[in-house]
Amino acid sequence: MDAPSDPNEPDLMDYCLKTGFSIVSTELHPWLQERTEEDNFLSLHNHQLKIPLQSLTLKARFDQCLISHVYPNGPRAPTHIALMTRILAIKPGVALKPFERNELNHFVAKESEWRQSFKSLCASLMSKNTDHFDHMNSEFTVLFQSPNAHGNPTSDFRAVLAKASLALRNVLIGKKIHFKCIVALQKVKKTSTYTGLEEGNEDEKNEARQEIIVTASKGDAIPCQVVFSGEETIVKLKEFLTDWTEHSVEKRALHQHVLISPSPFLNASLKMADIVKLERVERLESSTSNSSKSVATTMSAFTMKVSGILLPTSIAVMKDIMRSTCINSKKEQVKMMMEIEGKTVPLNLEVGSRVTDSSSRQDEGAVDVNVCGKSVNVFEVGDGRYF
């Protein structure tokens, strides 16, 4: 079940992007039925008109969760990657052939296009027309949030950068971009047994915390999460990421900066996750009657397989839809198995992690549990005996 094992622990948001999911249900719900081309068009039309979800049917509401805005539209062609790897490795001053110059100009124009898209998306965030968006490259992932975003307990703009290396953190400090470093205790080789839970002398606790932070600073080669807060800091981060390029020729030729948002932005493509399978399956179930005889019965199940990008907020809405459809039935089960985009897993800050200031390097206590997340790849509601 998608519920904390500890009843006193909050139900944490999962900030991971999903790349697909499969659903199996004992009942044929409206959102498990076939879609026509007209249904798909109406879904996109409702999205563009920003029709409130509560005014839509469950099926239409479910389909809205399949929509996102993405840049770029797709990966680079393999031949272009191979050619640009060779061209970018050519030393400055060496004359390029005409076709090489054309390829390089096209490549540089595409890099300029993504910068336009990123600036457009940041402007949408700052004007609060976008609650959140993800930026991914080969080295790290950044989740940007407006003050209205779910999981942002502050009244300010916020960004979480996952897998920040020591080199990257040093560059950010050099550019005077202030951040909080999140240190997950279980990933740090501690010189103390302090966990933050025991009772004891306060001086001993403070000393233990310092030991943890010192040990973490010595092991800074371990990538960690960093959090940025405040409009001024977010603007500096935007300028830094706008100018950031891949350090190796191979990575620059291969990887593109990816932007994913629930709202439109410049040069973005409107995407709808693809329903690749809808089917009814049957299986034999054996049960024992009062006469101790085994009787074979047939149980039907309905399955759906979806492939494509799915936002955390969309997954949350889907879970609510599934809960609402099973709330009045004790003999029904819906199970959802999700595929997680690995680069976004570190966006879920771990409960119990410690916060360190980038400038003072002082321990500021445990991270706010309201901003923590939990990666979930299986969600279930209803009677768990069927699947």
C-alpha positions as YAML, in Angstrom:
chain: A
units: angstrom
residues:
- id: 1
  name: MET
  ca: [0.00, 0.00, 0.00]
- id: 2
  name: ASP
  ca: [1.12, 3.53, -0.69]
- id: 3
  name: ALA
  ca: [1.18, 4.54, 2.97]
- id: 4
  name: PRO
  ca: [3.95, 5.15, 5.50]
- id: 5
  name: SER
  ca: [4.90, 2.16, 7.62]
- id: 6
  name: ASP
  ca: [4.89, 4.45, 10.64]
- id: 7
  name: PRO
  ca: [1.42, 6.00, 11.22]
- id: 8
  name: ASN
  ca: [3.10, 9.08, 12.69]
- id: 9
  name: GLU
  ca: [5.20, 9.60, 9.56]
- id: 10
  name: PRO
  ca: [3.73, 11.97, 6.94]
- id: 11
  name: ASP
  ca: [2.72, 10.70, 3.50]
- id: 12
  name: LEU
  ca: [5.68, 12.02, 1.53]
- id: 13
  name: MET
  ca: [5.45, 13.39, -2.01]
- id: 14
  name: ASP
  ca: [7.41, 11.55, -4.70]
- id: 15
  name: TYR
  ca: [9.28, 14.16, -6.78]
- id: 16
  name: CYS
  ca: [10.62, 11.61, -9.30]
- id: 17
  name: LEU
  ca: [9.61, 11.82, -12.92]
- id: 18
  name: LYS
  ca: [8.08, 8.62, -14.27]
- id: 19
  name: THR
  ca: [8.75, 7.21, -17.74]
- id: 20
  name: GLY
  ca: [5.77, 4.87, -17.79]
- id: 21
  name: PHE
  ca: [3.51, 2.65, -15.72]
- id: 22
  name: SER
  ca: [1.29, -0.43, -15.80]
- id: 23
  name: ILE
  ca: [-2.07, -0.70, -14.05]
- id: 24
  name: VAL
  ca: [-4.01, -3.86, -13.26]
- id: 25
  name: SER
  ca: [-7.53, -3.65, -11.81]
- id: 26
  name: THR
  ca: [-10.27, -6.07, -10.86]
- id: 27
  name: GLU
  ca: [-12.88, -3.68, -12.28]
- id: 28
  name: LEU
  ca: [-13.23, -1.98, -15.67]
- id: 29
  name: HIS
  ca: [-13.17, 1.68, -14.72]
- id: 30
  name: PRO
  ca: [-13.87, 4.43, -17.29]
- id: 31
  name: TRP
  ca: [-10.19, 5.45, -17.32]
- id: 32
  name: LEU
  ca: [-9.24, 1.87, -18.32]
- id: 33
  name: GLN
  ca: [-11.33, 1.93, -21.50]
- id: 34
  name: GLU
  ca: [-10.32, 2.56, -25.12]
- id: 35
  name: ARG
  ca: [-9.63, 6.09, -26.36]
- id: 36
  name: THR
  ca: [-10.57, 7.42, -29.76]
- id: 37
  name: GLU
  ca: [-8.70, 10.12, -31.69]
- id: 38
  name: GLU
  ca: [-11.53, 12.48, -30.71]
- id: 39
  name: ASP
  ca: [-10.90, 11.68, -27.02]
- id: 40
  name: ASN
  ca: [-7.20, 12.51, -27.43]
- id: 41
  name: PHE
  ca: [-8.02, 15.76, -29.22]
- id: 42
  name: LEU
  ca: [-10.46, 16.78, -26.48]
- id: 43
  name: SER
  ca: [-7.80, 16.06, -23.86]
- id: 44
  name: LEU
  ca: [-5.35, 18.43, -25.56]
- id: 45
  name: HIS
  ca: [-8.12, 20.97, -26.09]
- id: 46
  name: ASN
  ca: [-9.08, 20.89, -22.40]
- id: 47
  name: HIS
  ca: [-5.43, 21.27, -21.46]
- id: 48
  name: GLN
  ca: [-4.97, 24.35, -23.64]
- id: 49
  name: LEU
  ca: [-8.14, 25.92, -22.23]
- id: 50
  name: LYS
  ca: [-6.99, 25.08, -18.68]
- id: 51
  name: ILE
  ca: [-10.32, 23.46, -17.83]
- id: 52
  name: PRO
  ca: [-10.36, 22.72, -14.06]
- id: 53
  name: LEU
  ca: [-9.86, 19.02, -13.37]
- id: 54
  name: GLN
  ca: [-12.83, 18.84, -10.99]
- id: 55
  name: SER
  ca: [-15.20, 19.81, -13.82]
- id: 56
  name: LEU
  ca: [-14.05, 16.86, -16.00]
- id: 57
  name: THR
  ca: [-15.11, 13.22, -15.94]
- id: 58
  name: LEU
  ca: [-12.74, 10.74, -14.27]
- id: 59
  name: LYS
  ca: [-11.59, 9.48, -17.66]
- id: 60
  name: ALA
  ca: [-10.91, 13.00, -18.95]
- id: 61
  name: ARG
  ca: [-9.22, 13.91, -15.67]
- id: 62
  name: PHE
  ca: [-6.99, 10.83, -15.93]
- id: 63
  name: ASP
  ca: [-6.02, 11.72, -19.51]
- id: 64
  name: GLN
  ca: [-5.00, 15.24, -18.46]
- id: 65
  name: CYS
  ca: [-2.33, 13.61, -16.30]
- id: 66
  name: LEU
  ca: [-0.68, 12.16, -19.42]
- id: 67
  name: ILE
  ca: [0.17, 15.61, -20.80]
- id: 68
  name: SER
  ca: [3.41, 17.57, -20.37]
- id: 69
  name: HIS
  ca: [5.53, 20.15, -22.20]
- id: 70
  name: VAL
  ca: [9.03, 19.03, -23.15]
- id: 71
  name: TYR
  ca: [12.16, 20.40, -24.78]
- id: 72
  name: PRO
  ca: [13.76, 19.10, -26.97]
- id: 73
  name: ASN
  ca: [11.30, 17.16, -29.09]
- id: 74
  name: GLY
  ca: [13.58, 14.12, -29.31]
- id: 75
  name: PRO
  ca: [17.18, 12.86, -29.28]
- id: 76
  name: ARG
  ca: [19.81, 13.87, -31.81]
- id: 77
  name: ALA
  ca: [20.40, 11.64, -34.80]
- id: 78
  name: PRO
  ca: [23.27, 9.13, -34.27]
- id: 79
  name: THR
  ca: [25.04, 10.35, -37.40]
- id: 80
  name: HIS
  ca: [24.88, 13.96, -36.17]
- id: 81
  name: ILE
  ca: [26.30, 12.91, -32.78]
- id: 82
  name: ALA
  ca: [29.23, 11.11, -34.39]
- id: 83
  name: LEU
  ca: [29.95, 14.00, -36.74]
- id: 84
  name: MET
  ca: [29.76, 16.66, -33.99]
- id: 85
  name: THR
  ca: [32.05, 14.63, -31.73]
- id: 86
  name: ARG
  ca: [34.70, 14.88, -34.42]
- id: 87
  name: ILE
  ca: [34.03, 18.54, -35.31]
- id: 88
  name: LEU
  ca: [34.03, 19.78, -31.69]
- id: 89
  name: ALA
  ca: [37.39, 18.07, -31.17]
- id: 90
  name: ILE
  ca: [39.00, 20.13, -33.97]
- id: 91
  name: LYS
  ca: [41.36, 22.72, -32.53]
- id: 92
  name: PRO
  ca: [40.45, 26.41, -32.89]
- id: 93
  name: GLY
  ca: [41.99, 27.99, -35.99]
- id: 94
  name: VAL
  ca: [41.81, 24.86, -38.11]
- id: 95
  name: ALA
  ca: [39.74, 25.46, -41.24]
- id: 96
  name: LEU
  ca: [36.49, 23.52, -41.45]
- id: 97
  name: LYS
  ca: [35.02, 22.08, -44.60]
- id: 98
  name: PRO
  ca: [31.74, 23.69, -45.77]
- id: 99
  name: PHE
  ca: [29.56, 20.79, -44.60]
- id: 100
  name: GLU
  ca: [31.35, 20.76, -41.23]
- id: 101
  name: ARG
  ca: [30.75, 24.50, -40.85]
- id: 102
  name: ASN
  ca: [27.04, 23.98, -41.63]
- id: 103
  name: GLU
  ca: [26.76, 21.18, -39.06]
- id: 104
  name: LEU
  ca: [28.52, 23.30, -36.43]
- id: 105
  name: ASN
  ca: [26.26, 26.29, -37.12]
- id: 106
  name: HIS
  ca: [23.19, 24.06, -36.77]
- id: 107
  name: PHE
  ca: [24.54, 22.63, -33.51]
- id: 108
  name: VAL
  ca: [25.27, 26.07, -32.04]
- id: 109
  name: ALA
  ca: [21.82, 27.30, -33.09]
- id: 110
  name: LYS
  ca: [20.22, 24.41, -31.20]
- id: 111
  name: GLU
  ca: [22.24, 25.26, -28.09]
- id: 112
  name: SER
  ca: [21.00, 28.84, -28.40]
- id: 113
  name: GLU
  ca: [17.44, 27.54, -28.80]
- id: 114
  name: TRP
  ca: [17.54, 25.60, -25.52]
- id: 115
  name: ARG
  ca: [18.81, 28.73, -23.73]
- id: 116
  name: GLN
  ca: [15.80, 30.63, -25.10]
- id: 117
  name: SER
  ca: [13.53, 27.84, -23.84]
- id: 118
  name: PHE
  ca: [15.13, 27.83, -20.40]
- id: 119
  name: LYS
  ca: [14.82, 31.61, -20.03]
- id: 120
  name: SER
  ca: [11.18, 31.41, -21.13]
- id: 121
  name: LEU
  ca: [10.43, 28.71, -18.57]
- id: 122
  name: CYS
  ca: [12.17, 30.62, -15.79]
- id: 123
  name: ALA
  ca: [10.13, 33.72, -16.67]
- id: 124
  name: SER
  ca: [6.97, 31.60, -16.46]
- id: 125
  name: LEU
  ca: [8.06, 30.35, -13.03]
- id: 126
  name: MET
  ca: [8.87, 33.84, -11.73]
- id: 127
  name: SER
  ca: [5.47, 35.11, -12.89]
- id: 128
  name: LYS
  ca: [3.89, 32.09, -11.11]
- id: 129
  name: ASN
  ca: [2.34, 30.77, -14.32]
- id: 130
  name: THR
  ca: [4.33, 27.58, -13.78]
- id: 131
  name: ASP
  ca: [4.41, 25.94, -10.36]
- id: 132
  name: HIS
  ca: [7.41, 23.71, -11.08]
- id: 133
  name: PHE
  ca: [9.65, 22.32, -13.80]
- id: 134
  name: ASP
  ca: [12.62, 19.97, -14.19]
- id: 135
  name: HIS
  ca: [15.94, 20.68, -15.88]
- id: 136
  name: MET
  ca: [18.20, 17.69, -16.67]
- id: 137
  name: ASN
  ca: [21.64, 17.37, -18.20]
- id: 138
  name: SER
  ca: [24.29, 14.64, -18.13]
- id: 139
  name: GLU
  ca: [25.66, 15.62, -14.70]
- id: 140
  name: PHE
  ca: [22.73, 16.76, -12.56]
- id: 141
  name: THR
  ca: [19.01, 17.44, -12.32]
- id: 142
  name: VAL
  ca: [17.33, 20.58, -10.96]
- id: 143
  name: LEU
  ca: [13.74, 20.89, -9.72]
- id: 144
  name: PHE
  ca: [12.51, 24.50, -9.75]
- id: 145
  name: GLN
  ca: [9.49, 25.43, -7.61]
- id: 146
  name: SER
  ca: [7.37, 28.54, -7.26]
- id: 147
  name: PRO
  ca: [5.95, 29.56, -3.85]
- id: 148
  name: ASN
  ca: [2.69, 27.84, -4.91]
- id: 149
  name: ALA
  ca: [4.31, 24.48, -5.71]
- id: 150
  name: HIS
  ca: [3.29, 21.38, -3.79]
- id: 151
  name: GLY
  ca: [6.03, 20.43, -1.35]
- id: 152
  name: ASN
  ca: [7.42, 23.95, -1.05]
- id: 153
  name: PRO
  ca: [6.67, 24.97, 2.56]
- id: 154
  name: THR
  ca: [8.27, 28.39, 2.11]
- id: 155
  name: SER
  ca: [6.67, 31.50, 0.66]
- id: 156
  name: ASP
  ca: [9.57, 31.94, -1.72]
- id: 157
  name: PHE
  ca: [11.03, 30.50, -4.91]
- id: 158
  name: ARG
  ca: [13.07, 27.37, -4.46]
- id: 159
  name: ALA
  ca: [15.26, 24.92, -6.40]
- id: 160
  name: VAL
  ca: [16.71, 21.50, -5.53]
- id: 161
  name: LEU
  ca: [19.81, 20.37, -7.42]
- id: 162
  name: ALA
  ca: [20.49, 16.64, -7.22]
- id: 163
  name: LYS
  ca: [23.92, 15.00, -7.35]
- id: 164
  name: ALA
  ca: [26.00, 18.14, -6.95]
- id: 165
  name: SER
  ca: [29.69, 17.19, -7.05]
- id: 166
  name: LEU
  ca: [32.35, 18.91, -4.99]
- id: 167
  name: ALA
  ca: [33.64, 20.67, -8.10]
- id: 168
  name: LEU
  ca: [30.18, 22.00, -8.93]
- id: 169
  name: ARG
  ca: [29.60, 23.19, -5.36]
- id: 170
  name: ASN
  ca: [32.95, 25.01, -5.39]
- id: 171
  name: VAL
  ca: [31.99, 26.75, -8.64]
- id: 172
  name: LEU
  ca: [28.64, 27.81, -7.16]
- id: 173
  name: ILE
  ca: [30.41, 29.18, -4.07]
- id: 174
  name: GLY
  ca: [32.89, 31.01, -6.30]
- id: 175
  name: LYS
  ca: [30.02, 32.68, -8.15]
- id: 176
  name: LYS
  ca: [28.45, 33.66, -4.80]
- id: 177
  name: ILE
  ca: [25.33, 31.57, -5.37]
- id: 178
  name: HIS
  ca: [24.19, 30.72, -1.86]
- id: 179
  name: PHE
  ca: [22.79, 27.27, -1.12]
- id: 180
  name: LYS
  ca: [22.12, 24.75, 1.64]
- id: 181
  name: CYS
  ca: [23.89, 21.41, 1.37]
- id: 182
  name: ILE
  ca: [21.79, 18.37, 2.35]
- id: 183
  name: VAL
  ca: [23.85, 15.56, 3.91]
- id: 184
  name: ALA
  ca: [22.12, 12.18, 4.19]
- id: 185
  name: LEU
  ca: [23.55, 10.65, 7.38]
- id: 186
  name: GLN
  ca: [23.41, 7.05, 6.22]
- id: 187
  name: LYS
  ca: [25.64, 7.96, 3.26]
- id: 188
  name: VAL
  ca: [28.31, 9.58, 5.41]
- id: 189
  name: LYS
  ca: [31.02, 7.65, 7.27]
- id: 190
  name: LYS
  ca: [30.36, 9.03, 10.72]
- id: 191
  name: THR
  ca: [32.86, 9.25, 13.57]
- id: 192
  name: SER
  ca: [29.96, 9.47, 16.01]
- id: 193
  name: THR
  ca: [27.02, 7.24, 16.90]
- id: 194
  name: TYR
  ca: [24.75, 10.27, 17.28]
- id: 195
  name: THR
  ca: [21.53, 9.91, 15.25]
- id: 196
  name: GLY
  ca: [19.65, 12.97, 16.41]
- id: 197
  name: LEU
  ca: [17.18, 10.89, 18.42]
- id: 198
  name: GLU
  ca: [18.92, 10.07, 21.69]
- id: 199
  name: GLU
  ca: [18.59, 12.04, 24.88]
- id: 200
  name: GLY
  ca: [21.77, 13.30, 26.45]
- id: 201
  name: ASN
  ca: [24.04, 16.21, 27.18]
- id: 202
  name: GLU
  ca: [23.47, 19.05, 24.70]
- id: 203
  name: ASP
  ca: [27.20, 19.78, 24.43]
- id: 204
  name: GLU
  ca: [27.82, 16.16, 23.45]
- id: 205
  name: LYS
  ca: [25.11, 16.39, 20.82]
- id: 206
  name: ASN
  ca: [26.58, 19.56, 19.33]
- id: 207
  name: GLU
  ca: [30.03, 17.98, 19.26]
- id: 208
  name: ALA
  ca: [28.62, 14.89, 17.53]
- id: 209
  name: ARG
  ca: [26.87, 17.02, 14.94]
- id: 210
  name: GLN
  ca: [30.11, 18.82, 14.20]
- id: 211
  name: GLU
  ca: [31.88, 15.47, 13.81]
- id: 212
  name: ILE
  ca: [29.27, 14.46, 11.23]
- id: 213
  name: ILE
  ca: [29.66, 17.70, 9.30]
- id: 214
  name: VAL
  ca: [33.46, 17.57, 9.41]
- id: 215
  name: THR
  ca: [33.41, 13.98, 8.19]
- id: 216
  name: ALA
  ca: [30.96, 14.96, 5.45]
- id: 217
  name: SER
  ca: [33.19, 17.83, 4.38]
- id: 218
  name: LYS
  ca: [36.17, 15.50, 4.14]
- id: 219
  name: GLY
  ca: [34.10, 13.12, 2.04]
- id: 220
  name: ASP
  ca: [32.74, 15.86, -0.19]
- id: 221
  name: ALA
  ca: [33.56, 13.83, -3.28]
- id: 222
  name: ILE
  ca: [30.18, 12.17, -2.62]
- id: 223
  name: PRO
  ca: [27.57, 14.00, -4.73]
- id: 224
  name: CYS
  ca: [24.75, 15.41, -2.62]
- id: 225
  name: GLN
  ca: [21.65, 17.57, -2.89]
- id: 226
  name: VAL
  ca: [21.81, 21.35, -2.63]
- id: 227
  name: VAL
  ca: [18.84, 23.66, -2.09]
- id: 228
  name: PHE
  ca: [18.54, 27.26, -3.29]
- id: 229
  name: SER
  ca: [15.97, 29.70, -1.89]
- id: 230
  name: GLY
  ca: [14.91, 33.25, -2.70]
- id: 231
  name: GLU
  ca: [14.20, 35.06, -5.96]
- id: 232
  name: GLU
  ca: [17.64, 36.68, -6.15]
- id: 233
  name: THR
  ca: [19.41, 33.34, -5.69]
- id: 234
  name: ILE
  ca: [17.19, 31.61, -8.24]
- id: 235
  name: VAL
  ca: [17.98, 34.33, -10.79]
- id: 236
  name: LYS
  ca: [21.72, 33.78, -10.21]
- id: 237
  name: LEU
  ca: [21.22, 30.04, -10.60]
- id: 238
  name: LYS
  ca: [19.33, 30.63, -13.85]
- id: 239
  name: GLU
  ca: [22.22, 32.71, -15.22]
- id: 240
  name: PHE
  ca: [24.73, 30.04, -14.18]
- id: 241
  name: LEU
  ca: [22.78, 27.22, -15.85]
- id: 242
  name: THR
  ca: [22.19, 29.30, -18.98]
- id: 243
  name: ASP
  ca: [25.96, 29.57, -19.52]
- id: 244
  name: TRP
  ca: [26.74, 26.01, -18.39]
- id: 245
  name: THR
  ca: [28.06, 23.58, -21.04]
- id: 246
  name: GLU
  ca: [29.23, 19.98, -20.97]
- id: 247
  name: HIS
  ca: [32.94, 19.78, -20.20]
- id: 248
  name: SER
  ca: [33.85, 16.92, -22.55]
- id: 249
  name: VAL
  ca: [33.45, 16.94, -26.31]
- id: 250
  name: GLU
  ca: [31.72, 13.57, -26.28]
- id: 251
  name: LYS
  ca: [29.13, 14.62, -23.69]
- id: 252
  name: ARG
  ca: [28.46, 17.94, -25.41]
- id: 253
  name: ALA
  ca: [27.81, 16.17, -28.72]
- id: 254
  name: LEU
  ca: [25.66, 13.44, -27.18]
- id: 255
  name: HIS
  ca: [23.63, 15.04, -24.40]
- id: 256
  name: GLN
  ca: [21.00, 17.74, -24.67]
- id: 257
  name: HIS
  ca: [19.58, 19.85, -21.87]
- id: 258
  name: VAL
  ca: [16.06, 18.58, -21.15]
- id: 259
  name: LEU
  ca: [13.25, 20.77, -19.81]
- id: 260
  name: ILE
  ca: [9.94, 19.29, -18.59]
- id: 261
  name: SER
  ca: [7.02, 21.36, -17.38]
- id: 262
  name: PRO
  ca: [3.25, 21.11, -16.79]
- id: 263
  name: SER
  ca: [2.85, 24.47, -18.57]
- id: 264
  name: PRO
  ca: [3.79, 25.67, -22.08]
- id: 265
  name: PHE
  ca: [7.02, 27.54, -22.82]
- id: 266
  name: LEU
  ca: [9.01, 28.73, -25.84]
- id: 267
  name: ASN
  ca: [10.09, 25.99, -28.32]
- id: 268
  name: ALA
  ca: [8.48, 23.26, -26.18]
- id: 269
  name: SER
  ca: [6.65, 20.28, -27.64]
- id: 270
  name: LEU
  ca: [3.26, 19.27, -26.29]
- id: 271
  name: LYS
  ca: [3.57, 15.61, -25.29]
- id: 272
  name: MET
  ca: [0.99, 13.04, -24.30]
- id: 273
  name: ALA
  ca: [2.11, 9.73, -22.82]
- id: 274
  name: ASP
  ca: [1.11, 6.86, -25.07]
- id: 275
  name: ILE
  ca: [-1.38, 4.19, -23.96]
- id: 276
  name: VAL
  ca: [0.33, 1.22, -25.58]
- id: 277
  name: LYS
  ca: [-1.86, -1.57, -24.18]
- id: 278
  name: LEU
  ca: [-5.42, -1.99, -22.90]
- id: 279
  name: GLU
  ca: [-6.63, -5.55, -22.43]
- id: 280
  name: ARG
  ca: [-8.73, -7.89, -20.37]
- id: 281
  name: VAL
  ca: [-7.05, -10.97, -18.93]
- id: 282
  name: GLU
  ca: [-8.53, -13.96, -17.17]
- id: 283
  name: ARG
  ca: [-7.03, -16.49, -14.81]
- id: 284
  name: LEU
  ca: [-8.27, -19.51, -12.90]
- id: 285
  name: GLU
  ca: [-8.70, -19.21, -9.15]
- id: 286
  name: SER
  ca: [-9.23, -22.24, -6.90]
- id: 287
  name: SER
  ca: [-11.44, -21.99, -3.82]
- id: 288
  name: THR
  ca: [-12.67, -24.52, -1.27]
- id: 289
  name: SER
  ca: [-16.38, -24.97, -0.59]
- id: 290
  name: ASN
  ca: [-18.03, -26.25, 2.61]
- id: 291
  name: SER
  ca: [-17.71, -29.82, 1.34]
- id: 292
  name: SER
  ca: [-13.90, -29.34, 1.20]
- id: 293
  name: LYS
  ca: [-13.95, -29.66, -2.57]
- id: 294
  name: SER
  ca: [-11.75, -27.42, -4.63]
- id: 295
  name: VAL
  ca: [-13.74, -25.37, -7.14]
- id: 296
  name: ALA
  ca: [-12.07, -23.53, -10.00]
- id: 297
  name: THR
  ca: [-13.42, -20.06, -10.75]
- id: 298
  name: THR
  ca: [-12.43, -17.51, -13.35]
- id: 299
  name: MET
  ca: [-11.33, -14.03, -12.33]
- id: 300
  name: SER
  ca: [-11.12, -11.17, -14.81]
- id: 301
  name: ALA
  ca: [-8.62, -8.35, -14.59]
- id: 302
  name: PHE
  ca: [-8.12, -5.26, -16.72]
- id: 303
  name: THR
  ca: [-4.69, -3.95, -17.58]
- id: 304
  name: MET
  ca: [-3.26, -0.72, -18.98]
- id: 305
  name: LYS
  ca: [0.31, 0.03, -20.04]
- id: 306
  name: VAL
  ca: [1.46, 3.63, -20.58]
- id: 307
  name: SER
  ca: [4.80, 4.85, -21.94]
- id: 308
  name: GLY
  ca: [5.99, 8.45, -21.76]
- id: 309
  name: ILE
  ca: [6.94, 11.25, -19.38]
- id: 310
  name: LEU
  ca: [4.71, 11.67, -16.33]
- id: 311
  name: LEU
  ca: [5.04, 14.53, -13.86]
- id: 312
  name: PRO
  ca: [5.00, 13.97, -10.07]
- id: 313
  name: THR
  ca: [1.88, 16.12, -9.70]
- id: 314
  name: SER
  ca: [0.15, 14.09, -12.43]
- id: 315
  name: ILE
  ca: [0.96, 10.81, -10.67]
- id: 316
  name: ALA
  ca: [-0.48, 12.26, -7.45]
- id: 317
  name: VAL
  ca: [-3.76, 13.09, -9.24]
- id: 318
  name: MET
  ca: [-3.90, 9.57, -10.72]
- id: 319
  name: LYS
  ca: [-3.51, 8.09, -7.24]
- id: 320
  name: ASP
  ca: [-6.40, 10.23, -6.00]
- id: 321
  name: ILE
  ca: [-8.55, 8.99, -8.90]
- id: 322
  name: MET
  ca: [-7.76, 5.38, -8.03]
- id: 323
  name: ARG
  ca: [-8.51, 5.96, -4.35]
- id: 324
  name: SER
  ca: [-11.86, 7.57, -5.17]
- id: 325
  name: THR
  ca: [-12.91, 4.66, -7.41]
- id: 326
  name: CYS
  ca: [-12.09, 2.03, -4.78]
- id: 327
  name: ILE
  ca: [-13.30, 3.85, -1.68]
- id: 328
  name: ASN
  ca: [-16.75, 2.19, -1.61]
- id: 329
  name: SER
  ca: [-15.64, -1.31, -2.56]
- id: 330
  name: LYS
  ca: [-14.00, -3.85, -0.26]
- id: 331
  name: LYS
  ca: [-13.67, -6.51, -2.96]
- id: 332
  name: GLU
  ca: [-11.77, -4.44, -5.50]
- id: 333
  name: GLN
  ca: [-8.07, -3.86, -6.08]
- id: 334
  name: VAL
  ca: [-6.08, -1.49, -8.29]
- id: 335
  name: LYS
  ca: [-2.32, -1.86, -8.55]
- id: 336
  name: MET
  ca: [0.00, 0.60, -10.32]
- id: 337
  name: MET
  ca: [3.64, -0.27, -11.14]
- id: 338
  name: MET
  ca: [5.74, 2.71, -12.21]
- id: 339
  name: GLU
  ca: [9.03, 3.16, -14.05]
- id: 340
  name: ILE
  ca: [11.21, 5.86, -12.46]
- id: 341
  name: GLU
  ca: [13.55, 8.27, -14.25]
- id: 342
  name: GLY
  ca: [16.75, 7.50, -12.34]
- id: 343
  name: LYS
  ca: [18.21, 11.00, -12.66]
- id: 344
  name: THR
  ca: [15.33, 12.44, -10.61]
- id: 345
  name: VAL
  ca: [15.49, 9.98, -7.68]
- id: 346
  name: PRO
  ca: [17.88, 12.22, -5.64]
- id: 347
  name: LEU
  ca: [15.28, 15.02, -5.74]
- id: 348
  name: ASN
  ca: [13.56, 13.19, -2.89]
- id: 349
  name: LEU
  ca: [15.36, 14.59, 0.14]
- id: 350
  name: GLU
  ca: [15.72, 11.92, 2.80]
- id: 351
  name: VAL
  ca: [14.10, 12.20, 6.23]
- id: 352
  name: GLY
  ca: [16.80, 12.76, 8.88]
- id: 353
  name: SER
  ca: [19.26, 14.46, 6.50]
- id: 354
  name: ARG
  ca: [21.25, 17.37, 7.93]
- id: 355
  name: VAL
  ca: [21.36, 20.89, 6.51]
- id: 356
  name: THR
  ca: [24.69, 22.69, 6.09]
- id: 357
  name: ASP
  ca: [25.08, 26.31, 4.96]
- id: 358
  name: SER
  ca: [27.36, 26.77, 1.93]
- id: 359
  name: SER
  ca: [29.13, 29.80, 3.37]
- id: 360
  name: SER
  ca: [29.40, 29.08, 7.10]
- id: 361
  name: ARG
  ca: [29.43, 25.25, 6.78]
- id: 362
  name: GLN
  ca: [27.56, 25.11, 10.08]
- id: 363
  name: ASP
  ca: [25.07, 22.36, 10.86]
- id: 364
  name: GLU
  ca: [21.58, 23.89, 10.84]
- id: 365
  name: GLY
  ca: [19.71, 20.82, 12.01]
- id: 366
  name: ALA
  ca: [17.53, 18.27, 10.26]
- id: 367
  name: VAL
  ca: [15.93, 19.02, 6.91]
- id: 368
  name: ASP
  ca: [12.27, 20.09, 7.09]
- id: 369
  name: VAL
  ca: [10.23, 16.89, 6.78]
- id: 370
  name: ASN
  ca: [7.66, 18.78, 4.66]
- id: 371
  name: VAL
  ca: [10.16, 19.06, 1.81]
- id: 372
  name: CYS
  ca: [11.31, 15.43, 1.97]
- id: 373
  name: GLY
  ca: [10.23, 12.90, -0.63]
- id: 374
  name: LYS
  ca: [9.94, 9.17, -1.06]
- id: 375
  name: SER
  ca: [10.51, 7.23, -4.29]
- id: 376
  name: VAL
  ca: [7.57, 4.92, -4.94]
- id: 377
  name: ASN
  ca: [7.34, 2.45, -7.83]
- id: 378
  name: VAL
  ca: [4.28, 0.46, -6.67]
- id: 379
  name: PHE
  ca: [0.94, 1.88, -5.55]
- id: 380
  name: GLU
  ca: [-2.04, -0.19, -4.41]
- id: 381
  name: VAL
  ca: [-5.57, 0.48, -3.20]
- id: 382
  name: GLY
  ca: [-8.34, -1.91, -2.25]
- id: 383
  name: ASP
  ca: [-8.21, -5.59, -1.34]
- id: 384
  name: GLY
  ca: [-4.60, -6.77, -1.71]
- id: 385
  name: ARG
  ca: [-5.43, -10.47, -2.12]
- id: 386
  name: TYR
  ca: [-5.87, -10.45, -5.89]
- id: 387
  name: PHE
  ca: [-2.50, -9.35, -7.33]
...
